[in-house]
């Protein structure tokens, strides 16, 4: 799902203008020497909703070149294959069941009456595990984020009496931006290039960049639509602008380009209507779509279980403690008591749709091929002969980022051995 519902006010990364210098024939260094003097920056790029097979459409010369010059593979998202849980899994190394970002929409018994949505920047929801930029900042390594779910949160802080206008304590990247979909892709790239123009003492060593256009069009038109292919073409051109800008700056970079999940075609004709077998008086629906999460109304647990926990066409339902172990999901208190998962391509809704529609969605079984995520690594740090296992879990990206940045990773759900051969040995 796109993060288009987030707050509209953007706090932009501020470019620093460099005063023009008069060149001197003896003092001027060649471009190659300038590049050698700059330490490589690590840039983590998310192309939301980009399926790996989009690279096969013949419209991605820039991504294709980076893949050919580096390493590429498909990557498995964490369950649920949704935007916020997976972006947080990538930068923490923890699956949603451990991180606490268990869904795009969730509740917590410690905050009765409140609901987490993709607009929530209260640290309460995010403080479960530490993101990579906080670890880096504490180690004295400057970071910058040009959008990333959670990067606008004062991690470790808490809301004070002036909430929602103030947070007490917490750590953010040195440069960060409040998400605003009105800020186009080219402006996002330009902001990244601008912060890398800075003098070395205030130039970030870790940067994130986020694009939502492929996911947005995939939801609206479906993954196979020409409009989605056009969005893939557009984001590839933006990647070209990024690499061209880095070249102009003589800034070496280790690029980790990935997506959070894939996308599958959906249709109103493939809808599972809950009111066909569950009474509205028995439950409260929290999320619906590729999966539905819910809680029983007081005293209605047995009635709800009789309706849910039996075979259903195109859908499986479980109590949270019975969710299959391979999903690594159901232990966190924020996971609702009941989960129903639709067959890939089907959606779950409270009632039958009243009008016909087609589009795309994600949130399905994270092992479904349609949910696979993109992974490309290109830059001087990477061993081009290494072949990551196809469909490796995305929680393994965190340890890779920690090694690239030069920080000790926090305990996490990843396995460092999975991508150990990806970094070139000195």
C-alpha positions as CSV (number, residue, x, y, z in Angstrom):
1,X,0.0,0.0,0.0
2,X,1.3,3.5,-0.8
3,X,2.0,6.0,2.0
4,X,0.0,8.7,0.1
5,X,-2.1,9.3,3.2
6,X,0.7,10.8,5.3
7,X,0.9,14.4,6.4
8,X,1.1,17.0,3.7
9,X,3.6,19.4,5.3
10,X,7.2,18.5,4.2
11,X,10.3,19.4,6.1
12,X,12.8,19.4,3.3
13,X,16.4,18.5,3.3
14,X,18.2,21.8,3.0
15,X,20.9,22.1,0.2
16,X,24.0,23.8,1.2
17,X,25.4,26.2,-1.5
18,X,29.1,26.1,-2.0
19,X,30.9,29.4,-2.5
20,X,32.7,29.5,-5.9
21,X,36.4,29.1,-5.8
22,X,39.0,30.5,-8.1
23,X,40.8,27.6,-9.7
24,X,44.6,27.5,-9.4
25,X,46.6,25.4,-11.8
26,X,48.8,24.0,-9.0
27,X,46.1,23.5,-6.4
28,X,43.3,22.0,-8.6
29,X,43.0,18.3,-8.1
30,X,41.9,16.0,-10.9
31,X,38.4,14.5,-10.7
32,X,39.8,11.0,-10.0
33,X,41.7,12.3,-7.0
34,X,38.6,14.1,-5.7
35,X,36.6,10.9,-6.0
36,X,39.3,8.9,-4.3
37,X,39.3,11.4,-1.4
38,X,35.5,10.9,-0.8
39,X,34.4,7.9,1.2
40,X,31.6,5.9,-0.5
41,X,28.2,6.8,0.7
42,X,25.6,4.1,1.3
43,X,22.3,4.9,-0.4
44,X,19.2,2.7,0.4
45,X,16.5,3.2,-2.3
46,X,13.0,1.8,-2.0
47,X,10.8,1.5,-5.0
48,X,7.5,0.7,-3.3
49,X,5.6,-2.2,-4.9
50,X,8.3,-3.0,-7.6
51,X,8.1,-6.7,-8.5
52,X,11.4,-8.2,-9.7
53,X,9.9,-9.2,-13.0
54,X,9.2,-5.6,-13.9
55,X,12.9,-5.6,-14.9
56,X,11.9,-7.9,-17.8
57,X,9.6,-5.3,-19.5
58,X,12.4,-3.7,-21.4
59,X,11.9,-0.2,-19.9
60,X,14.5,-0.2,-17.2
61,X,17.9,0.5,-18.8
62,X,19.3,2.2,-15.7
63,X,18.2,-0.4,-13.2
64,X,19.3,-3.1,-15.7
65,X,22.8,-1.6,-15.9
66,X,23.1,-1.4,-12.1
67,X,22.0,-5.1,-11.9
68,X,24.5,-6.1,-14.6
69,X,27.3,-4.2,-12.9
70,X,26.4,-5.5,-9.4
71,X,24.3,-8.2,-7.9
72,X,20.5,-8.9,-8.1
73,X,18.1,-11.4,-6.8
74,X,14.4,-11.6,-5.7
75,X,13.8,-11.0,-2.1
76,X,11.0,-12.3,0.2
77,X,9.1,-9.8,2.2
78,X,8.1,-10.4,5.8
79,X,4.5,-11.2,6.6
80,X,2.3,-9.4,6.2
81,X,3.5,-8.2,2.9
82,X,2.5,-4.6,3.6
83,X,4.4,-1.3,3.2
84,X,5.1,-0.2,6.8
85,X,5.9,-3.6,8.3
86,X,8.4,-4.3,5.6
87,X,10.1,-1.0,5.4
88,X,10.6,-1.2,9.2
89,X,11.9,-4.9,8.8
90,X,14.5,-3.7,6.3
91,X,16.0,-1.0,8.5
92,X,15.8,-2.9,11.8
93,X,16.4,-6.5,10.8
94,X,13.3,-7.6,12.8
95,X,10.2,-9.2,11.5
96,X,6.9,-7.4,12.3
97,X,6.1,-9.8,15.1
98,X,9.1,-8.6,16.9
99,X,9.4,-5.0,15.8
100,X,5.8,-4.1,16.8
101,X,5.0,-2.6,13.4
102,X,2.7,-5.5,12.6
103,X,0.4,-3.8,10.1
104,X,-0.4,-0.6,8.2
105,X,-3.3,-0.2,10.7
106,X,-3.2,-1.6,14.2
107,X,-4.2,-1.2,17.8
108,X,-2.6,-1.6,21.2
109,X,-4.3,-2.4,24.5
110,X,-1.9,0.1,26.2
111,X,-3.5,2.9,24.1
112,X,-7.3,2.1,24.2
113,X,-9.3,4.2,21.7
114,X,-6.2,4.9,19.5
115,X,-5.4,3.4,16.1
116,X,-2.0,3.4,14.3
117,X,-2.3,4.4,10.7
118,X,0.3,5.4,8.2
119,X,0.1,9.0,9.5
120,X,1.2,8.0,13.0
121,X,4.5,9.4,14.1
122,X,4.0,9.0,17.9
123,X,7.2,7.2,19.1
124,X,5.1,4.9,21.2
125,X,4.3,2.8,18.1
126,X,7.8,2.7,16.8
127,X,10.0,2.3,19.9
128,X,10.1,-1.5,19.9
129,X,13.3,-1.9,17.9
130,X,16.0,0.5,16.9
131,X,16.4,1.5,13.2
132,X,19.7,1.7,11.5
133,X,19.9,5.5,11.3
134,X,19.6,5.8,15.1
135,X,22.4,3.3,15.6
136,X,24.5,5.2,13.1
137,X,23.8,8.6,14.6
138,X,24.7,7.3,18.1
139,X,28.0,6.2,16.6
140,X,28.6,9.7,15.2
141,X,27.8,8.8,11.7
142,X,25.6,11.3,9.9
143,X,22.5,10.1,8.1
144,X,19.8,11.6,5.9
145,X,16.5,10.3,4.8
146,X,14.5,11.5,1.8
147,X,11.4,9.7,3.0
148,X,11.2,6.3,4.6
149,X,8.4,5.0,6.8
150,X,9.3,5.8,10.4
151,X,12.3,8.1,9.6
152,X,10.3,11.2,10.7
153,X,9.8,9.7,14.1
154,X,11.8,10.9,17.1
155,X,12.8,7.3,17.9
156,X,13.1,6.6,21.7
157,X,11.2,9.7,22.6
158,X,7.7,10.2,24.0
159,X,4.9,12.6,23.4
160,X,4.7,15.4,26.0
161,X,2.0,17.8,27.2
162,X,2.3,19.8,23.9
163,X,1.5,16.7,21.8
164,X,0.8,16.6,18.8
165,X,3.1,19.5,18.3
166,X,6.1,18.3,20.4
167,X,8.0,15.2,21.4
168,X,10.3,14.9,24.4
169,X,13.6,13.3,23.6
170,X,14.3,10.8,20.8
171,X,16.7,10.6,17.9
172,X,16.0,11.3,14.2
173,X,18.4,11.3,11.2
174,X,20.5,14.4,11.0
175,X,18.4,15.3,7.9
176,X,14.9,14.0,7.4
177,X,11.6,14.9,5.7
178,X,8.0,14.5,6.5
179,X,6.4,12.5,3.8
180,X,4.5,14.5,1.2
181,X,3.4,12.8,-2.0
182,X,3.2,16.1,-3.8
183,X,7.0,16.2,-3.7
184,X,7.9,14.5,-7.0
185,X,10.5,12.0,-7.8
186,X,12.9,14.4,-9.4
187,X,12.8,16.7,-6.4
188,X,13.5,13.8,-4.1
189,X,16.6,12.8,-6.1
190,X,17.7,16.5,-6.2
191,X,17.5,16.7,-2.4
192,X,19.7,13.6,-2.1
193,X,22.3,15.0,-4.5
194,X,22.2,18.4,-2.6
195,X,23.0,16.9,0.8
196,X,25.9,15.1,-0.8
197,X,27.4,18.4,-2.1
198,X,28.2,19.3,1.5
199,X,31.7,19.5,3.0
200,X,32.8,16.1,4.4
201,X,32.1,17.1,8.1
202,X,28.4,17.5,7.4
203,X,28.0,15.1,4.4
204,X,25.9,12.0,5.3
205,X,27.4,8.6,5.0
206,X,24.0,6.9,4.9
207,X,21.0,8.1,2.9
208,X,17.6,6.7,2.1
209,X,15.4,7.5,-0.9
210,X,11.8,6.4,-1.4
211,X,9.6,6.3,-4.5
212,X,5.9,5.4,-4.3
213,X,4.7,5.9,-8.0
214,X,5.0,2.2,-9.0
215,X,3.0,1.1,-6.0
216,X,0.4,3.8,-6.5
217,X,-0.2,2.9,-10.1
218,X,-0.1,-0.9,-9.3
219,X,-2.9,-0.4,-6.8
220,X,-5.0,1.8,-9.2
221,X,-4.6,-0.1,-12.5
222,X,-3.0,-3.5,-11.6
223,X,0.5,-4.8,-12.1
224,X,0.0,-5.7,-15.8
225,X,-1.5,-2.4,-16.9
226,X,0.4,-0.1,-19.3
227,X,0.1,2.7,-16.8
228,X,2.1,0.6,-14.3
229,X,4.8,-0.1,-16.9
230,X,4.9,3.7,-17.5
231,X,5.5,4.2,-13.8
232,X,8.3,1.7,-13.9
233,X,9.8,3.6,-16.8
234,X,9.5,6.9,-14.8
235,X,11.2,5.5,-11.7
236,X,14.0,4.0,-13.8
237,X,14.7,7.4,-15.3
238,X,14.9,8.8,-11.7
239,X,17.4,6.2,-10.9
240,X,19.3,7.4,-13.9
241,X,19.2,11.0,-12.6
242,X,20.5,9.7,-9.2
243,X,23.5,7.9,-10.7
244,X,24.2,10.9,-13.1
245,X,24.2,13.2,-10.1
246,X,26.6,11.0,-8.2
247,X,28.9,10.9,-11.2
248,X,28.9,14.7,-11.5
249,X,29.8,15.0,-7.8
250,X,32.5,12.3,-8.2
251,X,30.8,10.7,-5.2
252,X,31.3,7.0,-5.0
253,X,28.3,5.2,-3.7
254,X,27.1,1.7,-2.7
255,X,23.6,1.5,-3.9
256,X,21.1,-0.9,-2.3
257,X,17.9,-0.7,-4.4
258,X,15.0,-2.8,-3.3
259,X,11.2,-2.9,-2.8
260,X,9.1,-3.8,0.1
261,X,6.8,-6.2,-1.6
262,X,5.3,-7.1,-5.0
263,X,1.8,-6.7,-6.4
264,X,-1.0,-9.0,-7.6
265,X,-4.0,-8.3,-9.9
266,X,-7.3,-8.0,-8.1
267,X,-11.0,-7.7,-9.1
268,X,-14.2,-7.0,-7.4
269,X,-15.4,-10.4,-8.8
270,X,-12.8,-12.1,-6.5
271,X,-14.1,-10.9,-3.2
272,X,-14.9,-12.9,-0.1
273,X,-17.7,-11.1,1.7
274,X,-17.6,-11.8,5.5
275,X,-21.3,-11.1,6.0
276,X,-22.0,-14.2,4.0
277,X,-21.1,-16.4,7.0
278,X,-20.2,-14.1,10.0
279,X,-22.7,-11.9,11.9
280,X,-21.7,-8.3,12.2
281,X,-22.8,-8.5,15.9
282,X,-20.0,-11.1,16.5
283,X,-16.9,-9.2,15.6
284,X,-15.1,-5.9,15.0
285,X,-13.0,-5.7,11.8
286,X,-9.6,-4.0,12.1
287,X,-8.1,-4.6,8.6
288,X,-9.5,-6.0,5.4
289,X,-8.1,-6.7,1.9
290,X,-5.7,-9.5,1.1
291,X,-6.0,-10.5,4.8
292,X,-8.6,-9.6,7.4
293,X,-7.8,-9.1,11.1
294,X,-10.5,-8.9,13.7
295,X,-11.5,-9.2,17.3
296,X,-14.6,-10.8,18.8
297,X,-17.1,-8.6,20.5
298,X,-17.5,-9.4,24.2
299,X,-19.1,-12.8,24.8
300,X,-19.1,-13.6,21.0
301,X,-15.8,-15.5,20.8
302,X,-17.4,-19.0,20.3
303,X,-19.9,-17.8,17.8
304,X,-17.1,-16.0,15.8
305,X,-14.9,-19.1,15.9
306,X,-17.6,-21.4,14.7
307,X,-18.0,-19.1,11.7
308,X,-14.3,-18.5,11.0
309,X,-12.4,-21.6,12.0
310,X,-13.8,-23.9,9.3
311,X,-12.9,-24.4,5.7
312,X,-13.7,-21.5,3.4
313,X,-13.2,-21.2,-0.4
314,X,-10.2,-19.0,-1.2
315,X,-9.4,-18.2,2.4
316,X,-7.9,-19.6,5.6
317,X,-8.6,-18.3,9.1
318,X,-6.8,-18.8,12.4
319,X,-6.7,-17.8,16.0
320,X,-3.5,-15.8,16.4
321,X,-1.8,-18.6,18.3
322,X,-2.5,-21.0,15.4
323,X,-1.1,-19.0,12.6
324,X,1.4,-21.2,10.7
325,X,4.9,-20.9,12.1
326,X,6.4,-20.1,8.7
327,X,4.7,-16.7,8.8
328,X,6.6,-15.8,12.1
329,X,3.5,-13.9,13.0
330,X,1.1,-13.9,15.9
331,X,3.1,-13.5,19.1
332,X,3.1,-9.8,19.3
333,X,0.3,-8.3,21.4
334,X,-0.7,-5.9,18.6
335,X,-1.6,-8.8,16.3
336,X,-5.4,-9.1,16.6
337,X,-7.0,-12.3,18.0
338,X,-8.1,-13.6,14.6
339,X,-6.5,-13.5,11.1
340,X,-8.0,-14.6,7.8
341,X,-5.7,-14.8,4.7
342,X,-7.1,-14.8,1.2
343,X,-5.8,-16.8,-1.7
344,X,-3.5,-14.7,-3.8
345,X,-5.6,-12.4,-6.1
346,X,-8.7,-12.5,-3.8
347,X,-9.7,-9.9,-1.3
348,X,-11.7,-10.0,1.9
349,X,-14.3,-7.4,2.7
350,X,-17.1,-6.9,5.3
351,X,-19.7,-6.9,2.5
352,X,-19.9,-7.6,-1.2
353,X,-18.7,-4.7,-3.4
354,X,-21.5,-2.6,-4.9
355,X,-19.7,-1.8,-8.1
356,X,-17.2,-3.5,-10.4
357,X,-13.5,-2.6,-10.1
358,X,-10.1,-3.9,-11.0
359,X,-6.7,-3.0,-9.6
360,X,-3.8,-4.5,-7.6
361,X,-3.0,-5.3,-4.0
362,X,-0.4,-6.9,-1.7
363,X,-0.5,-8.3,1.8
364,X,-0.8,-11.9,0.7
365,X,1.3,-15.0,1.7
366,X,4.8,-13.6,1.7
367,X,6.1,-16.7,-0.1
368,X,3.7,-16.1,-3.1
369,X,5.7,-15.3,-6.2
370,X,3.6,-12.2,-6.9
371,X,4.7,-10.8,-3.5
372,X,8.5,-11.1,-4.3
373,X,10.5,-7.9,-3.8
374,X,13.3,-6.4,-5.9
375,X,16.9,-6.4,-4.7
376,X,19.9,-4.8,-6.5
377,X,23.3,-4.0,-5.0
378,X,25.8,-2.0,-7.0
379,X,28.9,-0.2,-5.9
380,X,32.6,-0.6,-5.0
381,X,31.9,-2.6,-1.8
382,X,30.1,-5.5,-3.5
383,X,31.4,-8.8,-4.8
384,X,29.9,-9.1,-8.3
385,X,30.5,-12.8,-8.4
386,X,28.3,-13.5,-5.4
387,X,24.8,-14.9,-6.0
388,X,22.3,-14.4,-3.1
389,X,19.8,-17.2,-2.6
390,X,16.7,-16.4,-4.6
391,X,13.9,-15.3,-2.3
392,X,16.1,-14.6,0.7
393,X,14.2,-12.9,3.6
394,X,14.4,-9.1,3.7
395,X,15.4,-9.0,7.4
396,X,18.9,-9.9,6.1
397,X,19.4,-6.4,4.6
398,X,19.9,-4.8,8.0
399,X,23.2,-6.6,8.8
400,X,24.4,-5.7,5.3
401,X,23.6,-2.0,5.9
402,X,25.4,-2.1,9.2
403,X,28.5,-3.5,7.7
404,X,28.4,-0.9,4.9
405,X,28.0,1.9,7.3
406,X,30.5,0.6,9.8
407,X,28.3,0.1,12.9
408,X,27.6,-2.9,15.2
409,X,24.1,-4.2,14.4
410,X,21.5,-4.6,17.1
411,X,20.3,-8.1,17.8
412,X,17.9,-9.0,15.0
413,X,16.0,-11.7,13.2
414,X,18.4,-11.9,10.2
415,X,21.1,-14.4,9.5
416,X,24.4,-12.6,8.6
417,X,25.6,-15.7,6.7
418,X,22.9,-15.2,4.0
419,X,24.6,-12.2,2.4
420,X,28.1,-12.6,3.9
421,X,29.7,-13.2,0.5
422,X,28.1,-10.1,-1.0
423,X,30.8,-7.7,0.3
424,X,34.1,-7.8,-1.4
425,X,37.0,-8.8,0.8
426,X,39.8,-6.2,1.3
